[in-house]
Amino acid sequence: RTLHTAMMMAKVICVQLVSALHYNLLFQDVDIVWYKHPLEYFQSPDKMGDSDFDVFFQDDGGHSTRYAPYSANSGFYYVKHNDRTQYFLTSLLLAGDLILKTDSHQQALIALLSEHVSLYGLKVKIMSRDTPEFPGGYHYHQASKRYMKSFFAKEVDPYIFHMSWTKNKDNKLLFFQQMGDWYVNEQCVHQKVDDVAIDDGGTFVSTCCSAEALIECHYRDKPSIVQCKSSPPIDKGHGSWW
């Protein structure tokens, strides 16, 4: 609980500090891979037009009461610096008790979003979960398979993929390997920099980073860039995703 709480508060503090320096900022969790630089989207007149929104959030995908009314995903968002956003992020920092009570950075953030929209005119944009540029766990685990089929067929051109909606970091890694989005060599996984044995004549980057995707099958019932029919299911009794 202590480590989890510290992580949630760190997510609040780091954005508040950057905002206090009068910068626009992009925040993301570490379970995200980039296909294109997302700032190109948020800073593009062609994409954003004359948008006067203050903050932009990825849609969480799950529209439950707990995250109503916005269902904002607090693991990927862009903030324009102004007085409204600086006050919002400072208020979130001062609402540490709400984060502790709900045991959720996301739930506390959404509650404050509602308050600041109503009282202070904060302008919030939630990018629809049907927006193809910013997929996440909702799309990965989608029963219809609609998005992931389009993804592997290269019919969509996303900026990122956010492996949310996943039980733990171990599964996130396995799912990224199946997707063809994992490039970290085995000897460097879960290792501190100082504990990595550097290859003779090599560097940390050449030792740890693969130039090619390290594709590996783990579960036949989860999306994969190659067919994983001979692998076991993660959910008992489920057949091949393909």
BELQUIDA-V335200 format. One record per pair of residues at least 24 apart in sequence whose C-alpha atoms are under 8 Angstrom apart, sorted by the first residue. I is the first residue (numbers start at 1). GAP is how many residues later the second one is. If there is no record, write none. Layout:
BEGIN
<<I | GAP> <I | GAP>>
END
This chain:
BEGIN
<<5 | 95> <5 | 98> <8 | 91> <8 | 96> <8 | 97> <9 | 84> <9 | 87> <9 | 96> <12 | 77> <12 | 80> <12 | 81> <13 | 80> <15 | 74> <16 | 70> <16 | 73> <16 | 74> <16 | 77> <19 | 62> <19 | 66> <19 | 67> <19 | 70> <20 | 66> <22 | 59> <22 | 60> <23 | 57> <23 | 58> <24 | 54> <24 | 55> <24 | 56> <24 | 57> <25 | 53> <25 | 54> <25 | 55> <25 | 56> <26 | 50> <26 | 51> <26 | 52> <26 | 53> <27 | 48> <27 | 49> <27 | 50> <27 | 51> <28 | 47> <28 | 48> <28 | 49> <29 | 46> <29 | 47> <31 | 131> <31 | 132> <31 | 133> <31 | 141> <32 | 128> <32 | 129> <32 | 130> <32 | 131> <33 | 127> <33 | 128> <33 | 129> <33 | 148> <34 | 125> <34 | 126> <34 | 127> <35 | 123> <35 | 124> <35 | 125> <35 | 126> <36 | 122> <36 | 123> <36 | 124> <37 | 122> <38 | 121> <38 | 122> <42 | 36> <52 | 71> <53 | 69> <53 | 70> <53 | 71> <53 | 72> <54 | 25> <54 | 26> <54 | 27> <54 | 28> <54 | 30> <54 | 31> <54 | 68> <54 | 69> <54 | 70> <54 | 71> <55 | 24> <55 | 25> <55 | 30> <55 | 68> <55 | 69> <55 | 70> <56 | 68> <56 | 69> <56 | 70> <56 | 71> <57 | 67> <57 | 68> <57 | 69> <57 | 70> <58 | 68> <58 | 69> <58 | 70> <58 | 71> <58 | 76> <59 | 67> <59 | 68> <59 | 69> <59 | 70> <60 | 69> <60 | 76> <60 | 78> <61 | 68> <61 | 76> <61 | 77> <62 | 76> <66 | 41> <67 | 39> <67 | 40> <67 | 43> <68 | 42> <69 | 41> <69 | 45> <70 | 40> <70 | 56> <71 | 39> <71 | 55> <72 | 34> <72 | 38> <72 | 54> <73 | 33> <74 | 31> <74 | 32> <74 | 35> <84 | 36> <84 | 37> <84 | 38> <85 | 37> <88 | 24> <88 | 25> <88 | 28> <132 | 24> <132 | 25> <132 | 26> <133 | 24> <133 | 25> <133 | 26> <133 | 27> <134 | 24> <134 | 25> <134 | 26> <134 | 27> <134 | 28> <135 | 25> <135 | 26> <135 | 27> <136 | 25> <136 | 26> <136 | 27> <136 | 28> <136 | 29> <137 | 25> <137 | 26> <137 | 27> <137 | 28> <137 | 29> <138 | 26> <138 | 27> <140 | 83> <141 | 24> <141 | 81> <148 | 75> <152 | 73> <174 | 42> <174 | 44> <175 | 43> <175 | 47> <175 | 48> <175 | 49> <177 | 36> <177 | 37> <177 | 38> <177 | 39> <177 | 40> <178 | 37> <178 | 38> <178 | 39> <178 | 40> <178 | 45> <178 | 46> <178 | 47> <178 | 48> <179 | 36> <179 | 44> <179 | 45> <179 | 46> <180 | 33> <180 | 34> <180 | 35> <180 | 36> <180 | 44> <180 | 45> <181 | 32> <181 | 33> <181 | 34> <182 | 31> <182 | 32> <182 | 33> <183 | 26> <183 | 27> <183 | 28> <183 | 29> <183 | 30> <183 | 31> <184 | 24> <184 | 25> <184 | 26> <184 | 30> <185 | 24> <185 | 25> <185 | 29>>
END
